[in-house]
Amino acid sequence: MNKAVWSAAVLCAAMLVAHAAAQTPSAAQSPAAAQTPTADLDALERALQAQPDDLKAGNDYRMAVIQAGQYDRAIAFFGKLVAANPNAPNAHLNYGFEYVDKIPAAGAITQVILANNALGEFTKSLEIKPSWIGYYTRGNSYLFWPKIFNRTHLGVDDLQEALKMQKSGPKHAYYVRVYIALGDGHWKMDDFDEAGKTWRAGLEEFPDNAVLKSRLASQGDALKALIDDAYDSNKRVDTSLSDLWSGQ
């Protein structure tokens, strides 16, 4: 990695650290952290060991880990879990999310390593079993990287795959996220016509969505501000997957 790219990476990571400090209490400061005893994490880990590919169990464990601030423990646990169950796609997916969950608590340079590790696990999950959540997750993740890394087009490719999948089955409310992110990806690549086309297609499917309405009602600097805010490193990334089984 040349000096310019490395400097950009460190800057990006430093911004992510700043966003976490501004938006999220540390484990030491959070009253909820004291409410997740080690015994609870032990029980959640046993449940995952019994069913390593259980997406919800993995999500529940990660949410408890965030409350406890036990990121290193969870990363080590998921590492062993995927080593013992290398063909469990959801285990790899949750492992990737665990790296993302640790980002707010990590040092600046470590941020880049964690982000790359997360992408690696998302990719392994997709290699084992292509899925809507896998393509959406990896695709959306690529959109957070600065242009210097030239990853936005990869995000667009993944989001297009997710869109194909969601069109082939029953409609879910959370599918609107693909239209939003895919349009944002096109916009980030300066393909403004395709961005608008994608958002309009999404609004036809989800006519009450406020985010799509705001994208289409804005232009120029106002639209840029909306999209920049959506991918603002000063905001903590919500990695909960509860919408997938809450009927949303």
C-alpha positions in Angstrom: 0.0 0.0 0.0 1.5 3.3 -1.0 1.9 6.2 1.4 -1.1 8.2 0.0 -3.5 5.2 0.3 -2.2 4.3 3.8 -2.7 7.8 5.0 -6.2 7.9 3.7 -6.9 4.6 5.4 -5.6 5.9 8.7 -7.6 9.1 8.3 -10.8 7.1 7.5 -10.2 4.9 10.6 -9.6 7.8 12.8 -12.9 9.3 11.7 -14.7 6.1 12.5 -13.1 6.2 16.0 -14.4 9.7 16.4 -17.9 8.7 15.4 -18.0 5.9 18.0 -16.9 8.2 20.7 -19.5 10.8 19.8 -22.4 8.4 19.4 -21.9 5.3 21.6 -21.0 5.1 25.3 -18.0 3.0 26.1 -18.3 -0.4 27.8 -17.0 1.2 31.0 -19.5 4.1 30.8 -22.6 2.1 29.7 -25.0 1.0 32.5 -26.1 -1.8 30.2 -22.6 -3.3 30.1 -23.0 -4.3 33.7 -26.3 -6.0 32.9 -24.7 -8.6 30.6 -22.8 -10.9 33.0 -20.3 -13.5 31.8 -22.8 -16.3 32.5 -25.2 -14.9 29.9 -22.4 -14.8 27.3 -21.5 -18.3 28.3 -25.1 -19.5 27.7 -25.3 -17.7 24.3 -22.0 -19.3 23.2 -23.3 -22.7 24.1 -26.4 -22.1 22.0 -24.2 -21.2 19.1 -21.9 -24.1 19.5 -25.0 -26.4 19.4 -26.4 -24.5 16.3 -23.5 -22.6 14.7 -25.4 -21.6 11.6 -28.3 -20.1 13.5 -28.4 -16.5 12.3 -30.6 -15.2 15.1 -28.6 -16.9 17.8 -25.5 -15.3 16.4 -27.2 -11.9 16.3 -28.4 -12.2 19.8 -24.9 -13.1 21.0 -23.4 -10.1 19.2 -25.9 -7.7 20.7 -25.1 -9.0 24.2 -21.4 -8.6 23.4 -21.9 -5.0 22.4 -23.6 -4.3 25.8 -20.8 -6.1 27.6 -18.0 -4.6 25.5 -16.4 -8.1 25.2 -15.4 -7.8 21.5 -12.1 -9.6 21.7 -13.8 -12.5 23.5 -16.4 -12.7 20.7 -14.0 -12.4 17.9 -12.0 -15.3 19.4 -15.2 -17.3 19.9 -16.4 -16.8 16.3 -12.9 -17.6 15.0 -13.1 -21.0 16.7 -16.7 -21.5 15.7 -16.0 -21.1 12.0 -12.8 -23.2 12.3 -15.0 -26.0 13.6 -17.8 -25.3 11.2 -16.1 -23.9 8.0 -19.2 -24.5 5.9 -21.7 -22.5 8.0 -22.4 -19.4 6.0 -24.3 -17.6 8.8 -21.5 -18.2 11.2 -19.1 -16.4 8.8 -21.7 -13.6 8.4 -22.0 -13.0 12.1 -18.2 -13.3 12.4 -17.9 -10.5 9.9 -20.4 -8.4 11.8 -18.5 -9.0 15.0 -15.4 -7.3 13.4 -17.7 -4.3 12.5 -19.1 -4.2 16.0 -15.6 -3.8 17.4 -14.7 -0.9 15.1 -15.9 1.8 17.6 -13.7 0.4 20.3 -10.5 -0.1 18.2 -7.5 2.1 17.6 -7.2 4.1 14.3 -4.9 1.7 12.3 -6.7 -1.3 13.6 -9.9 0.1 12.1 -8.7 -0.7 8.6 -7.7 -4.3 9.5 -11.1 -4.9 11.1 -13.0 -3.6 8.1 -11.0 -5.8 5.7 -11.5 -8.8 8.0 -15.2 -8.2 8.0 -15.3 -8.1 4.2 -13.4 -11.3 4.1 -15.9 -13.1 6.3 -18.9 -11.7 4.3 -17.2 -13.0 1.2 -16.7 -16.5 2.7 -20.4 -16.6 3.7 -21.4 -15.8 0.1 -18.9 -18.3 -1.4 -20.6 -21.0 0.8 -24.2 -20.0 0.1 -25.2 -16.9 -1.8 -27.9 -15.0 0.1 -29.8 -11.7 0.0 -28.5 -10.7 3.4 -25.0 -11.6 2.4 -25.0 -9.5 -0.8 -26.8 -6.6 0.8 -24.4 -6.6 3.7 -21.2 -6.7 1.7 -22.5 -4.3 -0.9 -23.6 -1.8 1.6 -20.2 -2.1 3.4 -18.3 -1.2 0.3 -20.2 2.1 0.1 -18.6 3.3 3.3 -15.1 3.2 1.9 -13.6 6.4 0.5 -13.3 6.7 -3.2 -9.5 6.3 -3.1 -10.0 2.6 -2.4 -12.1 2.1 -5.6 -14.6 -0.2 -4.0 -17.9 1.5 -4.7 -18.4 -0.4 -8.0 -18.1 -3.7 -6.0 -20.9 -2.5 -3.8 -23.1 -1.7 -6.7 -22.4 -5.2 -8.1 -23.4 -6.9 -4.9 -26.5 -4.7 -4.4 -27.6 -5.6 -7.9 -27.4 -9.3 -7.0 -29.4 -8.6 -3.9 -32.0 -6.8 -6.0 -32.3 -9.8 -8.4 -32.9 -12.1 -5.4 -35.6 -10.1 -3.8 -37.5 -9.7 -7.0 -37.8 -13.5 -7.2 -39.7 -14.1 -4.0 -42.2 -12.6 -1.5 -41.9 -8.9 -0.8 -40.4 -7.8 2.6 -40.4 -4.2 3.9 -36.6 -4.4 4.6 -36.0 -4.9 0.8 -36.3 -1.1 0.4 -32.8 -0.9 1.8 -31.4 -2.3 -1.4 -33.1 0.4 -3.5 -31.7 3.1 -1.2 -28.2 1.7 -1.1 -28.0 0.8 -4.8 -29.2 4.3 -5.8 -26.6 5.8 -3.4 -23.9 3.6 -5.0 -24.8 4.9 -8.5 -24.7 8.4 -7.1 -21.3 7.9 -5.5 -20.0 6.7 -9.0 -21.5 9.9 -10.5 -24.1 8.0 -12.4 -26.9 10.4 -11.3 -29.4 9.2 -13.9 -29.2 5.6 -12.8 -29.3 6.7 -9.2 -32.6 8.5 -9.7 -34.0 5.6 -11.8 -33.2 3.2 -8.9 -34.7 5.4 -6.2 -37.9 5.9 -8.4 -38.2 2.1 -8.9 -37.9 1.7 -5.1 -40.6 4.3 -4.5 -42.9 2.4 -6.8 -42.4 -0.7 -4.6 -42.4 1.2 -1.3 -44.4 4.4 -1.8 -44.4 5.5 1.8 -40.6 5.3 2.3 -39.4 8.7 3.6 -35.8 8.1 2.7 -36.5 7.5 -1.0 -38.8 10.5 -1.1 -36.1 12.7 0.4 -33.5 11.5 -2.1 -35.8 12.2 -5.1 -36.9 15.6 -3.7 -33.4 16.8 -3.3 -30.6 17.7 -5.7 -27.2 19.3 -5.9 -25.6 20.1 -2.5 -28.8 19.2 -0.6 -28.7 15.6 -2.1 -25.0 15.4 -1.4 -25.6 16.3 2.2 -28.3 13.6 2.6 -26.0 10.9 1.2 -22.9 12.1 3.1 -25.0 11.9 6.3 -26.1 8.4 5.5 -22.5 7.2 5.3 -21.2 9.5 8.0 -18.4 7.9 9.9 -19.6 9.9 13.0 -22.5 7.6 13.3 -22.4 4.1 14.7 -23.3 1.3 12.3 -26.4 -0.7 13.5 -25.6 -4.3 12.8 -28.7 -5.9 14.3 -30.5 -8.3 11.9 -33.7 -8.3 13.9 -35.7 -7.0 11.0 -35.2 -10.3 9.2 -37.5 -12.1 11.6 -39.6 -9.3 13.0 -41.8 -9.1 9.9 -40.4 -5.7 8.9 
